[in-house]
Amino acid sequence: MPKIKTNRAAAKRFRKTGTGKVKRNKAFSSHILTKKTTKRKRNLRTSALIESANMREIRRLLPNLGI
């Protein structure tokens, strides 16, 4: 039986926190920034946690993360 490979695209986008939750960055912050308000752009800079409904897919993509 071969080793289970990690999805490298997902590994670059998600990080595990100290308590075992999964952290992600927010989307829509890279271009077309002139029409977005300063408050909206500031809130896009902060990271967010993965919802529990999406944890099954994340575990499948990152089997070696130890979630």
N, CA, C and O atoms as a DFTB+ gen file, in Angstrom:
268 C
 N C O
     1  1       0.846      -1.179       0.000
     2  2       0.000       0.000       0.000
     3  2       0.899       1.253       0.000
     4  3       1.743       1.399       0.884
     5  1       0.726       2.150      -0.977
     6  2       1.581       3.341      -1.005
     7  2       1.206       4.348       0.077
     8  3       0.138       4.281       0.684
     9  1       2.117       5.272       0.289
    10  2       1.858       6.331       1.253
    11  2       0.768       7.259       0.725
    12  3       0.595       7.404      -0.485
    13  1       0.046       7.877       1.636
    14  2      -0.983       8.854       1.254
    15  2      -0.289      10.187       1.021
    16  3       0.456      10.667       1.876
    17  1      -0.537      10.782      -0.140
    18  2       0.102      12.053      -0.461
    19  2      -0.759      13.219      -0.006
    20  3      -1.988      13.155      -0.039
    21  1      -0.096      14.278       0.415
    22  2      -0.752      15.525       0.789
    23  2      -1.022      16.332      -0.468
    24  3      -0.181      16.379      -1.365
    25  1      -2.172      16.963      -0.544
    26  2      -2.459      17.894      -1.634
    27  2      -1.638      19.153      -1.391
    28  3      -1.882      19.879      -0.427
    29  1      -0.665      19.416      -2.263
    30  2       0.285      20.500      -2.031
    31  2      -0.363      21.877      -2.139
    32  3       0.054      22.812      -1.455
    33  1      -1.375      22.012      -2.989
    34  2      -2.078      23.293      -3.097
    35  2      -2.781      23.623      -1.789
    36  3      -2.765      24.770      -1.343
    37  1      -3.400      22.618      -1.174
    38  2      -4.082      22.831       0.097
    39  2      -3.082      23.077       1.220
    40  3      -3.359      23.855       2.132
    41  1      -1.927      22.425       1.165
    42  2      -0.924      22.590       2.214
    43  2      -0.392      24.014       2.259
    44  3       0.004      24.491       3.323
    45  1      -0.377      24.701       1.116
    46  2       0.094      26.078       1.076
    47  2      -0.963      27.060       1.553
    48  3      -0.636      28.201       1.879
    49  1      -2.226      26.644       1.603
    50  2      -3.311      27.553       1.947
    51  2      -3.803      27.432       3.383
    52  3      -4.396      28.372       3.911
    53  1      -3.565      26.287       4.022
    54  2      -4.103      26.041       5.354
    55  2      -2.985      25.773       6.338
    56  3      -1.975      25.160       5.993
    57  1      -3.168      26.239       7.576
    58  2      -2.216      25.996       8.653
    59  2      -2.985      25.512       9.882
    60  3      -4.125      25.913      10.116
    61  1      -2.359      24.668      10.638
    62  2      -2.961      24.165      11.863
    63  2      -2.583      25.075      13.026
    64  3      -1.428      25.483      13.141
    65  1      -3.549      25.397      13.893
    66  2      -3.272      26.224      15.058
    67  2      -2.817      25.350      16.221
    68  3      -2.811      24.123      16.123
    69  1      -2.448      25.975      17.290
    70  2      -1.982      25.235      18.451
    71  2      -3.062      24.385      19.092
    72  3      -2.764      23.363      19.711
    73  1      -4.322      24.799      18.949
    74  2      -5.425      24.040      19.545
    75  2      -5.994      22.994      18.593
    76  3      -6.950      22.301      18.943
    77  1      -5.424      22.868      17.394
    78  2      -5.874      21.836      16.461
    79  2      -6.867      22.308      15.424
    80  3      -7.312      21.515      14.594
    81  1      -7.227      23.582      15.451
    82  2      -8.127      24.106      14.423
    83  2      -7.325      24.436      13.174
    84  3      -6.095      24.469      13.208
    85  1      -8.029      24.683      12.065
    86  2      -7.356      24.972      10.807
    87  2      -7.610      26.423      10.434
    88  3      -8.750      26.888      10.433
    89  1      -6.523      27.139      10.115
    90  2      -6.564      28.558       9.802
    91  2      -6.458      28.736       8.295
    92  3      -5.787      27.961       7.615
    93  1      -7.124      29.763       7.780
    94  2      -7.072      30.065       6.351
    95  2      -7.000      31.574       6.160
    96  3      -7.316      32.339       7.071
    97  1      -6.583      31.998       4.967
    98  2      -6.610      33.403       4.611
    99  2      -7.890      33.695       3.844
   100  3      -8.474      32.800       3.234
   101  1      -8.319      34.942       3.877
   102  2      -9.547      35.321       3.189
   103  2      -9.264      35.640       1.725
   104  3      -8.155      36.034       1.366
   105  1     -10.278      35.466       0.890
   106  2     -10.159      35.721      -0.538
   107  2     -10.549      37.161      -0.859
   108  3     -10.942      37.920       0.026
   109  1     -10.437      37.524      -2.125
   110  2     -10.865      38.835      -2.664
   111  2     -10.014      39.986      -2.164
   112  3     -10.526      41.093      -2.000
   113  1      -8.731      39.763      -1.918
   114  2      -7.895      40.850      -1.418
   115  2      -6.689      41.128      -2.302
   116  3      -5.779      41.845      -1.887
   117  1      -6.662      40.579      -3.508
   118  2      -5.443      40.698      -4.305
   119  2      -5.505      41.774      -5.376
   120  3      -4.483      42.403      -5.650
   121  1      -6.641      42.015      -5.988
   122  2      -6.715      43.043      -7.026
   123  2      -8.113      43.640      -7.053
   124  3      -9.008      43.181      -6.344
   125  1      -8.294      44.673      -7.880
   126  2      -9.534      45.477      -7.923
   127  2      -9.838      46.008      -6.518
   128  3     -10.931      45.820      -5.985
   129  1      -8.847      46.667      -5.945
   130  2      -8.974      47.145      -4.570
   131  2      -9.534      48.561      -4.482
   132  3      -9.875      49.018      -3.391
   133  1      -9.635      49.264      -5.612
   134  2     -10.059      50.658      -5.546
   135  2     -11.524      50.796      -5.159
   136  3     -11.904      51.771      -4.511
   137  1     -12.337      49.847      -5.544
   138  2     -13.764      49.944      -5.227
   139  2     -14.109      49.370      -3.855
   140  3     -15.248      49.498      -3.405
   141  1     -13.153      48.746      -3.191
   142  2     -13.390      48.183      -1.871
   143  2     -13.045      49.214      -0.809
   144  3     -12.063      49.946      -0.934
   145  1     -13.857      49.266       0.232
   146  2     -13.632      50.250       1.289
   147  2     -12.405      49.869       2.122
   148  3     -11.974      48.715       2.124
   149  1     -11.861      50.841       2.816
   150  2     -10.692      50.601       3.663
   151  2     -11.017      49.599       4.755
   152  3     -10.187      48.755       5.094
   153  1     -12.213      49.687       5.307
   154  2     -12.623      48.760       6.361
   155  2     -12.684      47.327       5.830
   156  3     -12.250      46.387       6.495
   157  1     -13.226      47.178       4.635
   158  2     -13.333      45.846       4.037
   159  2     -11.950      45.257       3.757
   160  3     -11.711      44.079       4.021
   161  1     -11.046      46.068       3.227
   162  2      -9.692      45.595       2.942
   163  2      -8.943      45.242       4.222
   164  3      -8.177      44.279       4.250
   165  1      -9.161      46.013       5.272
   166  2      -8.520      45.735       6.558
   167  2      -9.014      44.410       7.124
   168  3      -8.225      43.629       7.657
   169  1     -10.314      44.152       7.011
   170  2     -10.868      42.891       7.514
   171  2     -10.427      41.696       6.680
   172  3     -10.363      40.579       7.193
   173  1     -10.126      41.908       5.416
   174  2      -9.644      40.813       4.567
   175  2      -8.218      40.402       4.931
   176  3      -7.803      39.285       4.617
   177  1      -7.461      41.284       5.586
   178  2      -6.087      40.951       5.967
   179  2      -6.035      39.918       7.092
   180  3      -5.070      39.161       7.191
   181  1      -7.061      39.881       7.937
   182  2      -7.044      38.958       9.074
   183  2      -7.379      37.552       8.603
   184  3      -8.094      37.373       7.617
   185  1      -6.868      36.569       9.300
   186  2      -7.142      35.184       8.944
   187  2      -8.450      34.730       9.592
   188  3      -8.978      35.380      10.494
   189  1      -8.952      33.603       9.109
   190  2     -10.201      33.039       9.627
   191  2      -9.992      31.551       9.881
   192  3      -9.006      30.966       9.432
   193  1     -10.922      30.954      10.597
   194  2     -10.868      29.522      10.869
   195  2     -11.804      28.779       9.924
   196  3     -12.812      29.318       9.467
   197  1     -11.447      27.529       9.643
   198  2     -12.276      26.684       8.790
   199  2     -13.524      26.277       9.572
   200  3     -13.444      25.923      10.749
   201  1     -14.664      26.333       8.909
   202  2     -15.913      25.910       9.546
   203  2     -15.915      24.389       9.732
   204  3     -15.274      23.661       8.974
   205  1     -16.628      23.932      10.727
   206  2     -16.652      22.496      11.012
   207  2     -17.303      21.699       9.890
   208  3     -17.018      20.511       9.737
   209  1     -18.181      22.336       9.092
   210  2     -18.822      21.643       7.983
   211  2     -17.826      21.291       6.883
   212  3     -18.070      20.361       6.114
   213  1     -16.707      22.014       6.789
   214  2     -15.718      21.776       5.742
   215  2     -14.525      20.950       6.211
   216  3     -13.604      20.705       5.432
   217  1     -14.528      20.524       7.454
   218  2     -13.369      19.828       7.999
   219  2     -13.134      18.468       7.342
   220  3     -11.986      18.035       7.243
   221  1     -14.175      17.790       6.895
   222  2     -14.007      16.475       6.277
   223  2     -13.198      16.585       4.983
   224  3     -12.321      15.760       4.728
   225  1     -13.493      17.605       4.163
   226  2     -12.745      17.788       2.920
   227  2     -11.299      18.180       3.203
   228  3     -10.384      17.734       2.512
   229  1     -11.094      19.016       4.221
   230  2      -9.731      19.440       4.553
   231  2      -8.915      18.261       5.056
   232  3      -7.739      18.134       4.716
   233  1      -9.517      17.401       5.855
   234  2      -8.805      16.215       6.335
   235  2      -8.421      15.291       5.187
   236  3      -7.366      14.658       5.222
   237  1      -9.276      15.212       4.168
   238  2      -8.982      14.361       3.011
   239  2      -7.821      14.936       2.196
   240  3      -6.998      14.187       1.670
   241  1      -7.758      16.272       2.094
   242  2      -6.688      16.906       1.334
   243  2      -5.359      16.909       2.083
   244  3      -4.291      16.844       1.475
   245  1      -5.441      16.986       3.427
   246  2      -4.230      17.071       4.255
   247  2      -4.179      15.935       5.252
   248  3      -4.370      16.162       6.447
   249  1      -3.927      14.719       4.798
   250  2      -3.952      13.589       5.737
   251  2      -2.801      13.613       6.739
   252  3      -2.923      13.047       7.825
   253  1      -1.685      14.257       6.395
   254  2      -0.521      14.265       7.270
   255  2      -0.457      15.455       8.204
   256  3       0.517      15.611       8.940
   257  1      -1.488      16.304       8.188
   258  2      -1.499      17.461       9.068
   259  2      -1.812      17.071      10.504
   260  3      -1.488      17.814      11.430
   261  1      -2.432      15.925      10.701
   262  2      -2.721      15.460      12.036
   263  2      -3.900      16.145      12.691
   264  3      -3.870      16.455      13.882
   265  1      -4.938      16.380      11.907
   266  2      -6.136      17.054      12.420
   267  2      -7.079      16.006      12.968
   268  3      -8.158      16.342      13.455
